[in-house]
Amino acid sequence: MELVEQLKKPLLFSGLNTADLSELAAITVRRTFKKGETLFSEGEEATGFYLLLSGSIKLCRMSVDGREKVLHFVKPRETFAEAAFFGDGKYPAEARAMESGEVLYLPRQGFMDLMSHNPNFALNLVVSLSLMLRQFARQIEELSFADVTSRLASFLVRRAAENSTSFGGITYIDLGIKKGELASRLGTASETISRTFKKLKDEGIIEVQGNRVVVHQMEKLEKLCERHNT
């Protein structure tokens, strides 16, 4: 039953009943991974997909000029590598562990067999993928139309909603990723991110303390990222 409870959590399986989830649990394999481990590489044959239970995973690709581009940071309770079911049957990106953790692996063939006799599986997959498409479309829009300051401000505001503490009107945000990885995620260079942090600091909006950002003026930070929401 523990496995069934874990399978209830991701959006992809949110519409399935207990009987459906029990069938899914029967084909699921539990795997652990270590920090720095590669779960699969870009171009590798896609044999299945994953549900992250704990730890941290980043999905990334290498650009033509040899720079790493982070596509997505996978959070616990999210599925990833659903592309195993589409396209040319190869993983379109690399999955690398940022922290040690555990995943549930769902083999492609077993999952396809379940979909063939249970329409709920196919329906929930379509719903989930449509929501993911909207998320990536927003990311593309941000990279295309927003400058680095507003992109960074938007990231910090979202991160504050996920992992922060507040005291006396000051918000303390745990970045959760290195600045170089943040630069890759925002589609810019590390030097540009450093200059942007300094600019916000000089304006009295934030202060950087290692991997933590102290926000002194949250209203101004939110104002800077409004261009992402218009």
DRENPA-3360 file (N, C-alpha, C; in nm, 2 decimals, always signed):
BEGIN
1 = MELVEQLK = +0.08/-0.12/+0.00/+0.00/+0.00/+0.00/+0.09/+0.13/+0.00 ~ +0.21/+0.12/+0.06/+0.29/+0.23/+0.06/+0.32/+0.28/-0.08 ~ +0.35/+0.19/-0.17/+0.38/+0.22/-0.31/+0.26/+0.28/-0.38 ~ +0.14/+0.23/-0.35/+0.02/+0.29/-0.41/+0.00/+0.43/-0.36 ~ +0.03/+0.46/-0.23/+0.02/+0.60/-0.18/+0.12/+0.69/-0.25 ~ +0.24/+0.64/-0.28/+0.34/+0.72/-0.35/+0.30/+0.75/-0.49 ~ +0.23/+0.66/-0.55/+0.19/+0.67/-0.69/+0.07/+0.77/-0.71 ~ +0.00/+0.79/-0.60/-0.11/+0.89/-0.60/-0.07/+1.03/-0.62;
9 = KPLLFSGL = +0.06/+1.06/-0.58/+0.10/+1.20/-0.56/+0.12/+1.28/-0.69 ~ +0.19/+1.22/-0.79/+0.21/+1.30/-0.91/+0.08/+1.33/-0.99 ~ +0.09/+1.44/-1.07/-0.03/+1.48/-1.15/-0.06/+1.37/-1.25 ~ +0.04/+1.31/-1.30/+0.02/+1.21/-1.41/-0.08/+1.10/-1.37 ~ -0.09/+1.06/-1.24/-0.17/+0.95/-1.20/-0.29/+1.00/-1.11 ~ -0.31/+1.13/-1.10/-0.41/+1.19/-1.01/-0.55/+1.14/-1.03 ~ -0.59/+1.09/-1.15/-0.72/+1.05/-1.18/-0.74/+0.90/-1.16 ~ -0.64/+0.83/-1.12/-0.65/+0.68/-1.12/-0.71/+0.64/-0.98;
17 = NTADLSEL = -0.79/+0.53/-0.98/-0.84/+0.48/-0.86/-0.75/+0.38/-0.80 ~ -0.78/+0.33/-0.68/-0.69/+0.24/-0.61/-0.66/+0.11/-0.69 ~ -0.76/+0.06/-0.76/-0.73/-0.06/-0.84/-0.63/-0.04/-0.95 ~ -0.65/+0.08/-1.02/-0.56/+0.12/-1.12/-0.42/+0.14/-1.07 ~ -0.41/+0.20/-0.95/-0.28/+0.23/-0.89/-0.21/+0.10/-0.85 ~ -0.29/+0.00/-0.81/-0.23/-0.13/-0.77/-0.17/-0.20/-0.89 ~ -0.24/-0.19/-1.00/-0.18/-0.25/-1.12/-0.05/-0.18/-1.16 ~ -0.05/-0.05/-1.15/+0.07/+0.03/-1.18/+0.18/-0.01/-1.08;
25 = AAITVRRT = +0.15/-0.02/-0.96/+0.25/-0.06/-0.86/+0.32/-0.19/-0.89 ~ +0.24/-0.28/-0.95/+0.29/-0.42/-0.98/+0.41/-0.41/-1.09 ~ +0.41/-0.31/-1.17/+0.52/-0.30/-1.27/+0.63/-0.20/-1.23 ~ +0.61/-0.14/-1.12/+0.70/-0.03/-1.08/+0.83/-0.09/-1.00 ~ +0.94/-0.03/-1.03/+1.07/-0.07/-0.97/+1.13/+0.05/-0.89 ~ +1.16/+0.02/-0.76/+1.22/+0.12/-0.68/+1.37/+0.13/-0.70 ~ +1.43/+0.25/-0.72/+1.57/+0.26/-0.74/+1.63/+0.37/-0.66 ~ +1.75/+0.36/-0.61/+1.82/+0.47/-0.54/+1.93/+0.52/-0.63;
33 = FKKGETLF = +1.97/+0.64/-0.61/+2.08/+0.70/-0.68/+2.16/+0.79/-0.59 ~ +2.29/+0.82/-0.64/+2.38/+0.90/-0.56/+2.40/+1.03/-0.63 ~ +2.45/+1.13/-0.55/+2.48/+1.26/-0.61/+2.58/+1.25/-0.72 ~ +2.55/+1.32/-0.83/+2.64/+1.31/-0.94/+2.61/+1.20/-1.04 ~ +2.53/+1.11/-1.00/+2.50/+0.99/-1.09/+2.41/+1.03/-1.21 ~ +2.43/+0.97/-1.32/+2.35/+1.00/-1.44/+2.25/+0.89/-1.45 ~ +2.12/+0.92/-1.45/+2.01/+0.82/-1.46/+2.00/+0.77/-1.60 ~ +2.01/+0.86/-1.70/+2.01/+0.83/-1.84/+2.07/+0.95/-1.91;
41 = SEGEEATG = +2.12/+0.92/-2.03/+2.19/+1.02/-2.11/+2.11/+1.06/-2.23 ~ +2.14/+1.18/-2.29/+2.07/+1.23/-2.41/+2.10/+1.13/-2.52 ~ +2.00/+1.09/-2.60/+2.02/+1.00/-2.71/+2.01/+0.85/-2.67 ~ +2.01/+0.82/-2.54/+2.00/+0.68/-2.50/+1.86/+0.63/-2.53 ~ +1.85/+0.50/-2.55/+1.72/+0.44/-2.57/+1.63/+0.46/-2.45 ~ +1.51/+0.51/-2.47/+1.42/+0.53/-2.37/+1.34/+0.41/-2.33 ~ +1.38/+0.35/-2.22/+1.31/+0.22/-2.18/+1.20/+0.24/-2.08 ~ +1.18/+0.36/-2.03/+1.08/+0.39/-1.93/+1.09/+0.53/-1.88;
49 = FYLLLSGS = +1.01/+0.56/-1.78/+1.02/+0.69/-1.72/+1.02/+0.68/-1.56 ~ +1.02/+0.80/-1.49/+1.05/+0.80/-1.35/+0.96/+0.89/-1.27 ~ +0.94/+0.85/-1.14/+0.88/+0.94/-1.05/+0.98/+0.96/-0.94 ~ +1.01/+1.09/-0.91/+1.11/+1.12/-0.81/+1.04/+1.12/-0.67 ~ +1.10/+1.04/-0.58/+1.05/+1.03/-0.44/+1.13/+1.13/-0.35 ~ +1.26/+1.13/-0.37/+1.34/+1.22/-0.28/+1.47/+1.25/-0.36 ~ +1.54/+1.35/-0.30/+1.66/+1.40/-0.37/+1.63/+1.51/-0.48 ~ +1.72/+1.53/-0.57/+1.71/+1.63/-0.67/+1.77/+1.59/-0.80;
57 = IKLCRMSV = +1.70/+1.61/-0.91/+1.74/+1.57/-1.04/+1.73/+1.69/-1.13 ~ +1.83/+1.71/-1.22/+1.82/+1.82/-1.32/+1.83/+1.75/-1.46 ~ +1.74/+1.80/-1.55/+1.74/+1.76/-1.69/+1.81/+1.86/-1.77 ~ +1.91/+1.82/-1.84/+2.00/+1.92/-1.92/+2.04/+1.86/-2.05 ~ +2.08/+1.96/-2.14/+2.13/+1.92/-2.27/+2.25/+2.01/-2.29 ~ +2.34/+1.97/-2.39/+2.45/+2.05/-2.43/+2.42/+2.12/-2.55 ~ +2.45/+2.25/-2.55/+2.43/+2.34/-2.67/+2.54/+2.31/-2.77 ~ +2.52/+2.37/-2.89/+2.62/+2.35/-3.00/+2.76/+2.41/-2.96;
65 = DGREKVLH = +2.76/+2.51/-2.87/+2.88/+2.57/-2.84/+2.94/+2.51/-2.71 ~ +2.89/+2.39/-2.67/+2.94/+2.32/-2.56/+2.90/+2.36/-2.42 ~ +2.80/+2.45/-2.41/+2.75/+2.50/-2.28/+2.63/+2.41/-2.24 ~ +2.62/+2.39/-2.11/+2.51/+2.31/-2.06/+2.39/+2.40/-2.04 ~ +2.28/+2.35/-2.08/+2.15/+2.42/-2.07/+2.06/+2.34/-1.98 ~ +2.02/+2.39/-1.87/+1.93/+2.32/-1.78/+1.79/+2.34/-1.82 ~ +1.72/+2.23/-1.85/+1.58/+2.24/-1.90/+1.48/+2.24/-1.79 ~ +1.51/+2.16/-1.68/+1.42/+2.15/-1.57/+1.48/+2.09/-1.45;
73 = FVKPRETF = +1.45/+2.14/-1.33/+1.49/+2.08/-1.20/+1.37/+2.00/-1.15 ~ +1.38/+1.87/-1.14/+1.27/+1.79/-1.10/+1.26/+1.79/-0.95 ~ +1.14/+1.80/-0.90/+1.11/+1.81/-0.76/+1.05/+1.67/-0.72 ~ +1.06/+1.64/-0.59/+0.99/+1.52/-0.54/+0.84/+1.52/-0.57 ~ +0.79/+1.41/-0.61/+0.65/+1.39/-0.65/+0.62/+1.43/-0.80 ~ +0.73/+1.46/-0.87/+0.71/+1.49/-1.01/+0.76/+1.37/-1.09 ~ +0.69/+1.34/-1.21/+0.74/+1.24/-1.30/+0.83/+1.31/-1.40 ~ +0.92/+1.23/-1.47/+1.00/+1.29/-1.57/+1.04/+1.18/-1.67;
81 = AEAAFFGD = +1.08/+1.22/-1.79/+1.12/+1.13/-1.90/+1.00/+1.06/-1.96 ~ +0.89/+1.13/-1.96/+0.77/+1.07/-2.02/+0.79/+1.07/-2.18 ~ +0.89/+1.14/-2.23/+0.92/+1.13/-2.37/+0.96/+0.99/-2.41 ~ +0.97/+0.90/-2.32/+1.00/+0.76/-2.35/+0.89/+0.70/-2.44 ~ +0.77/+0.76/-2.44/+0.66/+0.71/-2.51/+0.64/+0.77/-2.65 ~ +0.72/+0.87/-2.68/+0.70/+0.95/-2.80/+0.83/+0.96/-2.89 ~ +0.81/+1.03/-3.00/+0.93/+1.06/-3.08/+1.00/+0.94/-3.13 ~ +1.14/+0.95/-3.13/+1.22/+0.84/-3.18/+1.26/+0.74/-3.08;
89 = GKYPAEAR = +1.20/+0.74/-2.96/+1.23/+0.64/-2.86/+1.36/+0.66/-2.79 ~ +1.41/+0.78/-2.79/+1.53/+0.81/-2.72/+1.51/+0.92/-2.62 ~ +1.59/+0.92/-2.52/+1.58/+1.03/-2.42/+1.63/+1.16/-2.48 ~ +1.55/+1.27/-2.48/+1.59/+1.39/-2.54/+1.69/+1.48/-2.45 ~ +1.72/+1.43/-2.33/+1.81/+1.51/-2.24/+1.87/+1.41/-2.15 ~ +1.97/+1.47/-2.07/+2.03/+1.39/-1.97/+1.97/+1.42/-1.83 ~ +1.96/+1.31/-1.75/+1.91/+1.33/-1.61/+2.02/+1.30/-1.51 ~ +2.06/+1.41/-1.44/+2.17/+1.40/-1.35/+2.13/+1.43/-1.21;
97 = AMESGEVL = +2.18/+1.36/-1.11/+2.14/+1.38/-0.97/+2.22/+1.49/-0.91 ~ +2.15/+1.59/-0.85/+2.20/+1.70/-0.78/+2.23/+1.66/-0.63 ~ +2.14/+1.57/-0.58/+2.15/+1.52/-0.45/+2.11/+1.37/-0.45 ~ +2.16/+1.29/-0.36/+2.12/+1.15/-0.35/+1.97/+1.14/-0.32 ~ +1.91/+1.03/-0.37/+1.77/+1.01/-0.34/+1.72/+0.88/-0.40 ~ +1.59/+0.88/-0.43/+1.52/+0.76/-0.47/+1.42/+0.79/-0.58 ~ +1.40/+0.70/-0.67/+1.30/+0.72/-0.78/+1.22/+0.59/-0.79 ~ +1.10/+0.60/-0.85/+1.03/+0.48/-0.90/+1.04/+0.48/-1.05;
105 = YLPRQGFM = +1.08/+0.36/-1.10/+1.10/+0.35/-1.24/+0.98/+0.27/-1.30 ~ +0.93/+0.33/-1.41/+0.81/+0.26/-1.47/+0.85/+0.22/-1.61 ~ +0.87/+0.09/-1.64/+0.91/+0.05/-1.77/+0.81/+0.07/-1.88 ~ +0.86/+0.11/-1.99/+0.78/+0.15/-2.10/+0.68/+0.05/-2.14 ~ +0.73/-0.08/-2.16/+0.64/-0.18/-2.22/+0.53/-0.21/-2.12 ~ +0.56/-0.23/-1.99/+0.46/-0.26/-1.89/+0.35/-0.15/-1.89 ~ +0.40/-0.02/-1.89/+0.31/+0.09/-1.89/+0.22/+0.10/-2.01 ~ +0.27/+0.07/-2.13/+0.19/+0.07/-2.25/+0.09/-0.04/-2.25;
113 = DLMSHNPN = +0.12/-0.15/-2.19/+0.02/-0.26/-2.18/-0.09/-0.22/-2.09 ~ -0.06/-0.15/-1.98/-0.17/-0.10/-1.89/-0.26/+0.00/-1.97 ~ -0.20/+0.09/-2.04/-0.27/+0.19/-2.12/-0.36/+0.13/-2.22 ~ -0.32/+0.02/-2.27/-0.40/-0.04/-2.38/-0.54/-0.09/-2.33 ~ -0.54/-0.13/-2.20/-0.67/-0.18/-2.16/-0.74/-0.09/-2.05 ~ -0.68/+0.03/-2.03/-0.74/+0.12/-1.93/-0.73/+0.26/-1.98 ~ -0.84/+0.32/-2.04/-0.83/+0.45/-2.09/-0.79/+0.56/-2.00 ~ -0.81/+0.54/-1.87/-0.77/+0.64/-1.77/-0.63/+0.67/-1.77;
121 = FALNLVVS = -0.54/+0.57/-1.80/-0.40/+0.60/-1.81/-0.37/+0.69/-1.92 ~ -0.43/+0.67/-2.04/-0.40/+0.75/-2.15/-0.45/+0.89/-2.13 ~ -0.57/+0.91/-2.07/-0.63/+1.04/-2.05/-0.55/+1.12/-1.95 ~ -0.50/+1.06/-1.84/-0.42/+1.13/-1.75/-0.29/+1.17/-1.80 ~ -0.23/+1.09/-1.89/-0.11/+1.13/-1.95/-0.12/+1.25/-2.04 ~ -0.23/+1.26/-2.12/-0.26/+1.37/-2.20/-0.27/+1.50/-2.12 ~ -0.35/+1.49/-2.01/-0.37/+1.61/-1.93/-0.24/+1.66/-1.87 ~ -0.16/+1.56/-1.82/-0.03/+1.60/-1.76/+0.06/+1.66/-1.86;
129 = LSLMLRQF = +0.07/+1.61/-1.98/+0.16/+1.66/-2.08/+0.12/+1.80/-2.13 ~ -0.01/+1.82/-2.13/-0.06/+1.95/-2.17/-0.02/+2.06/-2.07 ~ -0.02/+2.02/-1.94/+0.02/+2.12/-1.84/+0.17/+2.14/-1.84 ~ +0.24/+2.04/-1.87/+0.39/+2.05/-1.88/+0.42/+2.14/-2.00 ~ +0.35/+2.13/-2.11/+0.37/+2.21/-2.23/+0.35/+2.36/-2.20 ~ +0.24/+2.39/-2.12/+0.22/+2.53/-2.08/+0.33/+2.58/-1.99 ~ +0.39/+2.49/-1.91/+0.50/+2.54/-1.82/+0.62/+2.57/-1.91 ~ +0.65/+2.48/-2.00/+0.77/+2.51/-2.09/+0.75/+2.63/-2.18;
137 = ARQIEELS = +0.62/+2.65/-2.22/+0.59/+2.76/-2.31/+0.61/+2.89/-2.23 ~ +0.58/+2.89/-2.10/+0.61/+3.01/-2.02/+0.76/+3.03/-2.00 ~ +0.83/+2.92/-1.99/+0.98/+2.94/-1.97/+1.04/+3.00/-2.10 ~ +0.99/+2.95/-2.22/+1.04/+3.01/-2.34/+1.00/+3.15/-2.36 ~ +0.88/+3.19/-2.32/+0.84/+3.33/-2.32/+0.93/+3.42/-2.23 ~ +0.96/+3.37/-2.12/+1.04/+3.44/-2.02/+1.18/+3.47/-2.08 ~ +1.23/+3.36/-2.14/+1.37/+3.37/-2.20/+1.37/+3.46/-2.32 ~ +1.26/+3.47/-2.39/+1.25/+3.55/-2.51/+1.23/+3.70/-2.48;
145 = FADVTSRL = +1.15/+3.73/-2.39/+1.10/+3.87/-2.37/+1.14/+3.94/-2.24 ~ +1.19/+3.87/-2.15/+1.23/+3.93/-2.02/+1.38/+3.95/-2.01 ~ +1.42/+4.06/-1.95/+1.57/+4.08/-1.93/+1.61/+4.00/-1.81 ~ +1.74/+4.00/-1.79/+1.79/+3.91/-1.69/+1.75/+3.95/-1.55 ~ +1.74/+4.08/-1.52/+1.69/+4.13/-1.39/+1.55/+4.08/-1.36 ~ +1.46/+4.09/-1.45/+1.32/+4.05/-1.43/+1.31/+3.89/-1.42 ~ +1.40/+3.82/-1.50/+1.40/+3.68/-1.49/+1.45/+3.63/-1.36 ~ +1.55/+3.70/-1.31/+1.61/+3.66/-1.18/+1.51/+3.70/-1.07;
153 = ASFLVRRA = +1.45/+3.81/-1.08/+1.35/+3.85/-0.98/+1.23/+3.75/-0.97 ~ +1.19/+3.71/-1.09/+1.08/+3.61/-1.10/+1.12/+3.48/-1.03 ~ +1.24/+3.44/-1.06/+1.29/+3.31/-1.00/+1.29/+3.33/-0.85 ~ +1.34/+3.44/-0.79/+1.35/+3.46/-0.65/+1.21/+3.46/-0.58 ~ +1.12/+3.53/-0.65/+0.98/+3.53/-0.59/+0.92/+3.40/-0.59 ~ +0.93/+3.32/-0.70/+0.88/+3.18/-0.70/+0.95/+3.10/-0.59 ~ +1.08/+3.11/-0.58/+1.15/+3.03/-0.48/+1.11/+3.07/-0.34 ~ +1.08/+3.20/-0.32/+1.04/+3.24/-0.19/+0.91/+3.17/-0.15;
161 = AENSTSFG = +0.82/+3.15/-0.24/+0.70/+3.08/-0.21/+0.72/+2.94/-0.18 ~ +0.83/+2.88/-0.23/+0.85/+2.74/-0.21/+0.94/+2.71/-0.09 ~ +1.04/+2.79/-0.06/+1.13/+2.76/+0.04/+1.20/+2.89/+0.10 ~ +1.13/+2.94/+0.20/+1.18/+3.07/+0.26/+1.13/+3.08/+0.40 ~ +1.19/+3.17/+0.48/+1.14/+3.20/+0.61/+1.14/+3.36/+0.62 ~ +1.05/+3.41/+0.70/+1.04/+3.55/+0.71/+1.05/+3.59/+0.86 ~ +1.11/+3.71/+0.88/+1.12/+3.76/+1.02/+1.14/+3.91/+1.01 ~ +1.05/+3.98/+1.08/+1.07/+4.13/+1.08/+1.06/+4.19/+0.95;
169 = GITYIDLG = +0.98/+4.14/+0.86/+0.97/+4.20/+0.72/+1.08/+4.16/+0.63 ~ +1.17/+4.08/+0.67/+1.28/+4.03/+0.59/+1.26/+3.89/+0.55 ~ +1.28/+3.85/+0.42/+1.26/+3.71/+0.38/+1.40/+3.65/+0.34 ~ +1.41/+3.53/+0.39/+1.54/+3.45/+0.37/+1.51/+3.34/+0.28 ~ +1.57/+3.34/+0.16/+1.54/+3.24/+0.06/+1.66/+3.15/+0.04 ~ +1.64/+3.02/+0.04/+1.74/+2.92/+0.01/+1.74/+2.90/-0.14 ~ +1.84/+2.93/-0.21/+1.85/+2.92/-0.36/+1.82/+2.78/-0.41 ~ +1.89/+2.68/-0.34/+1.87/+2.54/-0.38/+1.96/+2.50/-0.49;
177 = IKKGELAS = +2.02/+2.59/-0.57/+2.11/+2.55/-0.68/+2.22/+2.65/-0.68 ~ +2.33/+2.61/-0.74/+2.45/+2.69/-0.75/+2.42/+2.80/-0.85 ~ +2.50/+2.91/-0.84/+2.47/+3.03/-0.92/+2.50/+3.00/-1.07 ~ +2.60/+2.91/-1.10/+2.62/+2.87/-1.23/+2.51/+2.80/-1.30 ~ +2.44/+2.71/-1.22/+2.33/+2.64/-1.26/+2.21/+2.73/-1.28 ~ +2.20/+2.83/-1.19/+2.09/+2.93/-1.20/+2.11/+3.01/-1.33 ~ +2.23/+3.04/-1.36/+2.25/+3.12/-1.49/+2.21/+3.03/-1.61 ~ +2.24/+2.91/-1.61/+2.20/+2.82/-1.72/+2.05/+2.81/-1.73;
185 = RLGTASET = +1.99/+2.80/-1.61/+1.84/+2.79/-1.61/+1.78/+2.91/-1.67 ~ +1.84/+3.03/-1.64/+1.78/+3.16/-1.68/+1.83/+3.20/-1.82 ~ +1.91/+3.11/-1.88/+1.96/+3.14/-2.02/+2.06/+3.25/-2.03 ~ +2.15/+3.26/-1.93/+2.25/+3.37/-1.94/+2.38/+3.31/-1.88 ~ +2.48/+3.40/-1.87/+2.61/+3.36/-1.83/+2.62/+3.39/-1.68 ~ +2.72/+3.31/-1.61/+2.74/+3.33/-1.47/+2.78/+3.47/-1.43 ~ +2.86/+3.53/-1.52/+2.91/+3.67/-1.49/+2.79/+3.76/-1.49 ~ +2.69/+3.74/-1.58/+2.57/+3.83/-1.58/+2.49/+3.81/-1.46;
193 = ISRTFKKL = +2.47/+3.69/-1.41/+2.40/+3.67/-1.29/+2.46/+3.74/-1.17 ~ +2.60/+3.73/-1.16/+2.67/+3.79/-1.05/+2.65/+3.94/-1.06 ~ +2.66/+4.00/-1.18/+2.63/+4.15/-1.19/+2.49/+4.18/-1.15 ~ +2.40/+4.10/-1.19/+2.26/+4.13/-1.16/+2.23/+4.12/-1.01 ~ +2.29/+4.02/-0.94/+2.28/+4.01/-0.80/+2.34/+4.14/-0.73 ~ +2.45/+4.18/-0.79/+2.51/+4.30/-0.73/+2.43/+4.43/-0.75 ~ +2.36/+4.44/-0.87/+2.28/+4.55/-0.90/+2.16/+4.55/-0.80 ~ +2.10/+4.44/-0.77/+1.99/+4.43/-0.68/+2.03/+4.46/-0.54;
201 = KDEGIIEV = +2.16/+4.42/-0.51/+2.21/+4.45/-0.37/+2.24/+4.60/-0.36 ~ +2.29/+4.66/-0.46/+2.32/+4.81/-0.46/+2.20/+4.89/-0.45 ~ +2.09/+4.84/-0.50/+1.96/+4.91/-0.49/+1.89/+4.88/-0.36 ~ +1.95/+4.80/-0.27/+1.90/+4.77/-0.14/+1.78/+4.67/-0.13 ~ +1.76/+4.60/-0.25/+1.65/+4.51/-0.26/+1.69/+4.37/-0.19 ~ +1.81/+4.33/-0.22/+1.85/+4.20/-0.16/+1.99/+4.20/-0.11 ~ +2.03/+4.09/-0.04/+2.16/+4.07/+0.00/+2.19/+3.92/-0.02 ~ +2.31/+3.89/-0.07/+2.35/+3.75/-0.09/+2.44/+3.71/+0.02;
209 = QGNRVVVH = +2.41/+3.59/+0.08/+2.49/+3.53/+0.18/+2.51/+3.39/+0.14 ~ +2.62/+3.36/+0.07/+2.65/+3.23/+0.02/+2.54/+3.18/-0.07 ~ +2.47/+3.07/-0.03/+2.36/+3.01/-0.12/+2.23/+3.06/-0.07 ~ +2.23/+3.17/+0.01/+2.10/+3.22/+0.06/+2.09/+3.37/+0.02 ~ +1.97/+3.40/-0.02/+1.94/+3.54/-0.05/+1.85/+3.60/+0.05 ~ +1.89/+3.72/+0.10/+1.81/+3.79/+0.20/+1.73/+3.90/+0.13 ~ +1.60/+3.90/+0.13/+1.52/+4.00/+0.06/+1.48/+4.11/+0.16 ~ +1.52/+4.23/+0.14/+1.48/+4.34/+0.23/+1.36/+4.41/+0.18;
217 = QMEKLEKL = +1.34/+4.41/+0.04/+1.23/+4.48/-0.01/+1.15/+4.39/-0.11 ~ +1.07/+4.30/-0.06/+0.99/+4.21/-0.14/+0.90/+4.28/-0.24 ~ +0.84/+4.39/-0.20/+0.75/+4.45/-0.30/+0.82/+4.50/-0.42 ~ +0.94/+4.55/-0.40/+1.02/+4.60/-0.52/+1.06/+4.48/-0.61 ~ +1.10/+4.37/-0.54/+1.14/+4.25/-0.62/+1.02/+4.20/-0.70 ~ +0.90/+4.20/-0.64/+0.78/+4.15/-0.71/+0.75/+4.25/-0.82 ~ +0.78/+4.38/-0.81/+0.75/+4.47/-0.91/+0.84/+4.44/-1.03 ~ +0.96/+4.40/-1.00/+1.06/+4.38/-1.11/+1.01/+4.26/-1.20;
225 = CERHNT = +0.94/+4.16/-1.14/+0.90/+4.04/-1.21/+0.76/+4.05/-1.27 ~ +0.70/+4.16/-1.26/+0.56/+4.18/-1.31/+0.55/+4.15/-1.46 ~ +0.67/+4.18/-1.53/+0.67/+4.16/-1.68/+0.65/+4.02/-1.72 ~ +0.68/+3.93/-1.62/+0.66/+3.78/-1.65/+0.51/+3.75/-1.65 ~ +0.43/+3.83/-1.59/+0.29/+3.79/-1.56/+0.19/+3.88/-1.64 ~ +0.24/+3.95/-1.74/+0.16/+4.04/-1.82/+0.14/+3.97/-1.96;
% end
